[in-house]
Amino acid sequence: MTTGVPIVKTNGTGNDFVLVDERLAAVDDPAAFARRICDRSDGVGADGVLFLQASEHYDARMRIVNADGSDAEMCGNGMRCVARYLDEHDGIDAATVETTAGPIATRILSRQPYRVAVEMGEPRIGEPHEVAGLLATAVDVGNPHVVVRVDDVDDVDVDRVGPRIERDARYPGGTNVHFVARRGDRWRVRHWERGAGATQACGTGAVAVAAVLIAAGEAAAPVVLDVPGGVLEVQWKPGERATLIGDAVREFEQVV
C-alpha cells in the first residue's frame, strides 16, 4: 500500500477530489488508493482521485479514478481543479491536458476567486427514450450520460433511481445520470455519477444537460445550471465543442 503521498484536497462546485501529482510521487495501485482515500469514514473523503501525470505532447495528463476504484474517461469539475493546480504549481494559466477522452484545453478566467473555463468535447445527442418509466436522452461528451426530464428534481429519489438507470441494460458500460427541471427562469439539476453516486456537481453532466436543452430550443447559451454544489455555466453551439465554466477550490494539503 502506497503511503507518504502528498495530496491536495480540492473541489469544483462541491464535486470534491483528492489530487495527486504523480510527477512528484507515484502511486503503485491507483484503484486501491482511490478506494482508501475517498472513503468518507476512514479516509480523506472524496468523489474521486485526480492523478496528474507527465505527458509527451501536452502540459500534463489527467487520470480520474472514481471513489469505487473504477476509471472515468473525463471529469469537467476535476479538470478545473487540475487547471488551478497547474496555474499555481507550474505557472501555466492556459493548459492543455491529455485525457482518455482526448486533449482538453483550460483557461484561468480569474483567481480571486478562481474561475476556470474548460473546452469540453462536442456533445453527441441520442434519441429520446424511456428508462425506468422516465423520458431520457443519452448524450456522449467523451463519457456517457443520460439526461432525464422531471417536474421537480426534489421529488426524485436519486439514490434509488440513479443506480437503476446507471446499470440499465441499454447502457452496457454504465452511465452517468442527471435529473433536470425548470424552476422559473432557472434550470435545476441533480446528479448520479457512475462510480461515485450522488454528487454535488458533474461538469460533463452539466454539458450534457445544457446540450439537450439547447437542442430542444428550451434554452440559449450560455445556459446557467443550479446544481447542489453551486452554479455551472455552459456555452455551446451545435456542431462545436462546448465550454464549461465554474469555480475551482483548494481546500487543504497533507501527506497520506
Sine and cosine of phi, psi and omega as CSV:
sin_phi,cos_phi,sin_psi,cos_psi,sin_omega,cos_omega
0.00,0.00,0.81,-0.59,-0.01,-1.00
-0.94,0.33,0.75,-0.66,0.08,-1.00
-0.73,-0.69,0.13,-0.99,0.01,-1.00
0.95,0.32,0.50,0.87,-0.05,-1.00
-0.99,-0.12,0.83,-0.55,0.10,-0.99
-0.93,0.36,0.73,-0.68,0.04,-1.00
-0.78,-0.62,0.35,-0.94,0.17,-0.99
-0.84,-0.54,0.85,-0.53,0.11,-0.99
-1.00,0.07,0.77,-0.64,-0.13,-0.99
-0.53,-0.84,0.28,-0.96,0.09,-1.00
-0.49,-0.87,0.46,-0.89,0.13,-0.99
-0.86,-0.51,0.94,-0.35,-0.04,-1.00
0.80,0.60,0.65,0.76,0.05,-1.00
1.00,0.08,-0.23,0.97,0.08,-1.00
-0.98,0.22,0.96,-0.27,-0.24,-0.97
-0.98,-0.20,0.51,-0.86,-0.12,-0.99
-0.62,-0.78,0.41,-0.91,0.26,-0.97
-0.97,-0.22,0.82,-0.57,0.01,-1.00
-0.98,-0.20,0.78,-0.62,0.04,-1.00
-0.86,-0.51,0.86,-0.51,0.06,-1.00
-1.00,0.04,0.99,-0.12,-0.04,-1.00
-0.96,0.27,-0.08,1.00,0.16,-0.99
-0.94,0.33,-0.34,0.94,-0.01,-1.00
-0.97,-0.25,-0.61,0.80,-0.02,-1.00
-0.47,-0.88,0.88,-0.47,-0.05,-1.00
-0.99,0.10,0.47,-0.88,0.05,-1.00
-0.93,-0.37,0.79,-0.62,-0.14,-0.99
-0.98,0.19,-0.42,0.91,0.02,-1.00
-0.68,-0.73,1.00,0.08,-0.09,-1.00
-0.85,0.53,-0.62,0.79,-0.03,-1.00
-0.91,0.42,-0.73,0.69,0.01,-1.00
-0.91,0.41,-0.64,0.77,0.03,-1.00
-0.87,0.49,-0.71,0.71,-0.02,-1.00
-0.89,0.45,-0.70,0.71,0.01,-1.00
-0.87,0.49,-0.64,0.77,-0.02,-1.00
-0.95,0.31,-0.75,0.66,-0.15,-0.99
-0.97,0.24,-0.46,0.89,-0.04,-1.00
-0.99,0.11,-0.21,0.98,-0.01,-1.00
-0.87,0.50,0.81,-0.59,-0.10,-1.00
-0.99,0.12,-0.10,0.99,0.08,-1.00
-0.99,-0.16,-0.74,0.67,-0.11,-0.99
-0.94,-0.33,-0.17,0.99,0.00,-1.00
-0.92,-0.39,-0.34,-0.94,0.05,-1.00
-0.95,0.31,-0.61,0.80,-0.03,-1.00
1.00,-0.04,0.90,-0.43,0.00,-1.00
-0.19,-0.98,0.27,-0.96,0.08,-1.00
-0.99,0.16,-0.34,0.94,-0.01,-1.00
-0.03,-1.00,0.06,-1.00,0.03,-1.00
-0.89,-0.46,0.73,-0.68,0.08,-1.00
-0.99,-0.17,0.94,-0.33,0.05,-1.00
-1.00,-0.07,0.92,-0.39,0.01,-1.00
-1.00,-0.05,0.81,-0.59,-0.09,-1.00
-0.76,-0.65,0.28,-0.96,0.08,-1.00
-0.95,0.32,0.50,-0.87,0.04,-1.00
-0.77,-0.64,0.63,-0.77,-0.01,-1.00
-0.94,0.33,-0.50,0.87,-0.16,-0.99
-0.89,-0.45,-0.24,0.97,-0.08,-1.00
-0.79,-0.62,-0.04,-1.00,-0.06,-1.00
-0.93,0.37,-0.51,0.86,0.02,-1.00
-0.20,-0.98,0.12,-0.99,0.10,-0.99
-0.83,-0.56,0.64,-0.77,0.05,-1.00
-0.90,-0.43,0.79,-0.61,0.18,-0.98
-0.92,-0.39,0.79,-0.61,0.00,-1.00
-0.95,-0.32,0.82,-0.58,0.05,-1.00
-0.89,-0.46,0.82,-0.57,-0.03,-1.00
-0.93,0.35,0.18,-0.98,-0.03,-1.00
-0.88,0.47,-0.43,0.90,0.01,-1.00
-1.00,0.01,0.06,1.00,0.03,-1.00
1.00,-0.07,-0.08,1.00,0.03,-1.00
-0.99,0.13,0.42,-0.91,0.02,-1.00
-1.00,0.02,0.53,-0.85,0.13,-0.99
-0.90,-0.44,0.53,-0.85,-0.03,-1.00
-0.95,0.32,-0.59,0.81,-0.12,-0.99
-0.33,-0.95,0.41,-0.91,0.02,-1.00
-0.49,-0.87,0.94,-0.35,-0.07,-1.00
-0.92,0.38,-0.68,0.73,0.02,-1.00
-0.92,0.38,-0.65,0.76,0.05,-1.00
-0.90,0.44,-0.59,0.81,0.01,-1.00
-0.90,0.44,-0.59,0.81,0.05,-1.00
-0.91,0.42,-0.60,0.80,0.04,-1.00
-0.91,0.41,-0.66,0.75,0.07,-1.00
-0.89,0.46,-0.66,0.75,0.01,-1.00
-0.87,0.49,-0.67,0.75,0.04,-1.00
-0.90,0.44,-0.69,0.72,0.00,-1.00
-0.87,0.48,-0.70,0.72,0.00,-1.00
-0.91,0.42,-0.54,0.84,0.05,-1.00
-0.92,0.38,-0.72,0.69,-0.06,-1.00
-0.98,0.22,-0.62,0.79,-0.11,-0.99
-1.00,0.00,-0.64,0.77,-0.09,-1.00
-0.95,-0.30,-0.15,0.99,-0.02,-1.00
0.95,0.31,0.47,0.88,-0.01,-1.00
-0.95,-0.31,0.94,-0.35,-0.05,-1.00
-1.00,-0.08,-0.13,0.99,0.09,-1.00
-0.66,-0.75,1.00,-0.06,-0.13,-0.99
-0.96,-0.28,0.45,-0.89,0.19,-0.98
-0.89,-0.45,0.83,-0.56,-0.14,-0.99
-0.89,-0.45,0.76,-0.65,0.04,-1.00
-0.97,0.22,0.70,-0.71,0.08,-1.00
-0.67,-0.75,0.16,-0.99,0.09,-1.00
-0.88,0.48,-0.48,0.87,0.00,-1.00
-1.00,0.07,0.07,1.00,-0.01,-1.00
0.93,-0.36,0.07,-1.00,0.00,-1.00
-0.95,0.32,0.66,-0.75,-0.03,-1.00
-0.83,-0.55,0.81,-0.58,0.01,-1.00
-1.00,-0.03,0.67,-0.74,0.02,-1.00
-0.80,-0.60,0.38,-0.92,0.01,-1.00
-0.51,-0.86,0.76,-0.65,0.05,-1.00
-0.98,0.18,0.84,-0.54,0.00,-1.00
-1.00,-0.05,-0.58,0.81,0.05,-1.00
-0.39,-0.92,0.30,-0.96,-0.04,-1.00
-0.88,-0.48,-0.25,0.97,-0.02,-1.00
-0.75,-0.67,0.99,0.14,0.01,1.00
-0.99,0.13,0.17,-0.98,0.04,-1.00
-0.93,0.36,0.76,-0.65,0.07,-1.00
-0.68,-0.73,0.79,-0.61,-0.19,-0.98
-0.78,-0.63,0.66,-0.75,0.11,-0.99
-0.97,-0.24,0.71,-0.70,0.00,-1.00
-0.83,-0.56,0.82,-0.57,0.07,-1.00
-0.99,0.12,0.94,-0.34,-0.06,-1.00
-1.00,-0.02,-0.06,-1.00,0.07,-1.00
-0.97,0.25,0.10,-0.99,0.09,-1.00
-0.99,0.14,0.86,-0.51,0.02,-1.00
-0.90,0.44,0.70,-0.71,0.09,-1.00
-0.90,-0.43,0.93,-0.38,-0.17,-0.99
-0.99,-0.12,0.76,-0.64,0.04,-1.00
-1.00,0.00,-0.10,-0.99,0.01,-1.00
-0.99,0.15,0.58,-0.81,0.10,-1.00
-0.86,0.51,0.58,-0.82,0.01,-1.00
-0.45,-0.89,0.19,-0.98,0.01,-1.00
-0.98,-0.20,0.70,-0.71,0.08,-1.00
-0.58,-0.82,0.72,-0.69,-0.03,-1.00
0.80,0.60,0.53,0.85,0.02,-1.00
0.97,0.23,0.21,0.98,-0.04,-1.00
-0.84,-0.54,0.46,-0.89,0.05,-1.00
-0.99,0.15,0.81,-0.59,-0.11,-0.99
-0.69,-0.73,0.38,-0.93,0.07,-1.00
-0.72,-0.69,0.80,-0.60,0.04,-1.00
-0.99,0.12,0.64,-0.77,0.02,-1.00
-0.67,-0.74,0.74,-0.67,0.07,-1.00
-0.97,-0.23,0.87,-0.50,0.06,-1.00
-0.85,-0.53,0.59,0.81,-0.14,-0.99
1.00,-0.04,-0.31,0.95,0.20,-0.98
-0.61,-0.79,0.30,-0.95,-0.18,-0.98
-1.00,0.06,0.63,-0.78,0.01,-1.00
-0.64,-0.77,0.44,-0.90,0.17,-0.99
-0.78,-0.63,0.82,-0.57,0.01,-1.00
-0.98,-0.21,0.83,-0.56,-0.09,-1.00
-0.90,-0.44,0.83,-0.56,0.02,-1.00
-1.00,0.09,0.76,-0.65,0.04,-1.00
-0.69,-0.72,0.25,-0.97,0.01,-1.00
-0.97,0.23,-0.61,0.80,-0.04,-1.00
-0.48,-0.88,0.87,-0.49,-0.05,-1.00
-0.91,0.42,-0.41,0.91,0.00,-1.00
-0.94,0.33,-0.32,0.95,0.01,-1.00
-1.00,0.07,-0.08,1.00,-0.07,-1.00
-1.00,0.03,0.78,-0.63,0.13,-0.99
-0.99,0.10,1.00,0.10,-0.12,-0.99
-0.87,0.50,-0.62,0.79,-0.03,-1.00
-0.92,0.39,-0.37,0.93,0.03,-1.00
-0.99,-0.12,-0.75,0.66,-0.08,-1.00
-0.97,0.23,-0.58,0.81,-0.03,-1.00
-0.82,0.57,-0.83,0.56,-0.01,-1.00
-0.91,0.40,-0.49,0.87,0.04,-1.00
-0.89,0.46,-0.68,0.74,0.02,-1.00
-0.97,0.26,-0.65,0.76,-0.01,-1.00
-0.79,0.61,-0.63,0.77,-0.12,-0.99
-0.98,-0.20,0.18,0.98,-0.01,-1.00
-0.88,0.47,0.56,-0.83,-0.05,-1.00
-0.87,0.49,-0.34,0.94,0.03,-1.00
-0.90,0.43,-0.38,0.92,-0.07,-1.00
-0.86,-0.51,1.00,0.07,-0.14,-0.99
-0.83,0.56,-0.57,0.82,0.00,-1.00
-1.00,-0.09,0.18,0.98,-0.09,-1.00
0.99,0.15,0.22,-0.98,-0.02,-1.00
-0.45,-0.89,0.38,-0.92,0.16,-0.99
-0.99,0.10,0.56,-0.83,-0.12,-0.99
-0.80,-0.60,0.70,-0.71,-0.05,-1.00
-0.71,-0.70,0.80,-0.60,0.01,-1.00
-0.97,-0.22,0.80,-0.60,-0.10,-0.99
-0.76,-0.65,0.62,-0.78,0.04,-1.00
-0.53,-0.85,0.51,-0.86,0.08,-1.00
-1.00,0.10,0.68,-0.74,0.17,-0.99
-0.74,-0.67,0.97,-0.24,-0.09,-1.00
0.91,0.42,-0.81,-0.59,0.03,-1.00
-0.99,-0.17,0.30,0.96,-0.02,-1.00
-0.88,-0.48,0.31,-0.95,0.07,-1.00
-0.89,-0.45,0.77,-0.64,0.02,-1.00
-0.94,-0.34,0.62,-0.78,-0.06,-1.00
-0.70,-0.71,0.64,-0.77,0.18,-0.98
-0.83,-0.56,0.54,-0.84,-0.18,-0.98
-0.86,-0.51,0.60,-0.80,0.26,-0.96
-0.82,-0.57,0.92,-0.39,-0.09,-1.00
-0.99,-0.16,0.70,-0.71,0.06,-1.00
-0.85,0.52,0.85,-0.53,0.04,-1.00
1.00,0.03,-0.15,0.99,-0.03,-1.00
-0.77,-0.63,-0.42,0.91,-0.03,-1.00
1.00,0.03,-0.43,-0.90,0.01,-1.00
-0.93,0.36,0.77,-0.63,-0.01,-1.00
-0.79,-0.61,0.29,-0.96,0.00,-1.00
-0.95,0.31,-0.39,0.92,-0.01,-1.00
-0.24,-0.97,0.37,-0.93,0.12,-0.99
-0.59,-0.81,0.91,-0.41,-0.09,-1.00
-0.92,0.39,-0.77,0.64,0.03,-1.00
-0.91,0.42,-0.54,0.84,0.06,-1.00
-0.91,0.41,-0.61,0.79,0.05,-1.00
-0.88,0.48,-0.64,0.77,0.05,-1.00
-0.90,0.44,-0.69,0.73,0.02,-1.00
-0.87,0.50,-0.71,0.71,0.00,-1.00
-0.89,0.46,-0.75,0.66,-0.02,-1.00
-0.87,0.49,-0.65,0.76,-0.01,-1.00
-0.89,0.46,-0.68,0.73,0.02,-1.00
-0.89,0.45,-0.67,0.74,-0.01,-1.00
-0.92,0.39,-0.66,0.75,0.01,-1.00
-0.92,0.39,-0.71,0.70,-0.02,-1.00
-0.89,0.46,-0.52,0.85,0.00,-1.00
-0.99,0.10,-0.05,1.00,0.00,-1.00
0.97,0.24,0.29,0.96,-0.03,-1.00
-1.00,-0.07,-0.22,0.98,0.01,-1.00
-0.52,-0.85,0.39,-0.92,0.05,-1.00
-0.83,-0.56,0.56,-0.83,0.01,-1.00
-0.94,0.35,0.59,-0.81,-0.02,1.00
-0.98,0.21,0.66,-0.75,0.04,-1.00
-1.00,-0.05,0.82,-0.57,0.02,-1.00
-0.97,-0.23,0.82,-0.57,-0.07,-1.00
-0.89,-0.45,0.77,-0.63,0.12,-0.99
-1.00,0.02,0.89,-0.45,0.02,-1.00
-0.90,-0.44,0.27,-0.96,-0.05,-1.00
-0.80,0.60,-0.56,0.83,-0.06,-1.00
-1.00,0.00,-0.01,1.00,-0.02,-1.00
0.55,-0.83,-0.73,-0.69,-0.09,-1.00
-0.75,-0.67,0.69,-0.72,0.12,-0.99
-0.84,-0.55,0.55,-0.84,-0.01,-1.00
-0.85,-0.52,0.69,-0.73,-0.02,-1.00
-0.79,-0.61,0.78,-0.63,0.12,-0.99
-0.96,-0.29,0.76,-0.65,0.02,-1.00
-0.33,-0.94,0.67,-0.74,0.20,-0.98
-0.86,-0.51,0.73,-0.68,0.00,-1.00
-0.78,0.63,0.69,-0.72,-0.02,-1.00
1.00,-0.02,-0.07,1.00,-0.02,-1.00
-0.85,-0.52,0.17,-0.98,0.11,-0.99
-0.96,0.28,0.47,-0.89,0.02,-1.00
-1.00,-0.09,0.38,-0.92,0.09,-1.00
-0.86,-0.52,0.78,-0.63,0.03,-1.00
-0.96,-0.28,0.73,-0.68,-0.01,-1.00
-0.81,-0.59,0.74,-0.67,0.03,-1.00
-0.14,-0.99,-0.10,-1.00,-0.08,-1.00
-1.00,0.09,0.11,-0.99,0.10,-1.00
-0.52,-0.86,0.93,-0.38,-0.13,-0.99
-0.94,-0.35,0.76,-0.65,0.09,-1.00
-0.99,-0.14,0.91,-0.42,-0.09,-1.00
-1.00,0.04,-0.82,0.57,0.00,-1.00
-0.23,-0.97,0.18,-0.98,0.07,-1.00
-0.82,-0.57,0.52,-0.85,0.13,-0.99
-0.28,-0.96,0.08,-1.00,0.06,-1.00
-0.92,-0.39,0.75,-0.66,-0.06,-1.00
-0.85,-0.53,0.00,0.00,0.00,0.00
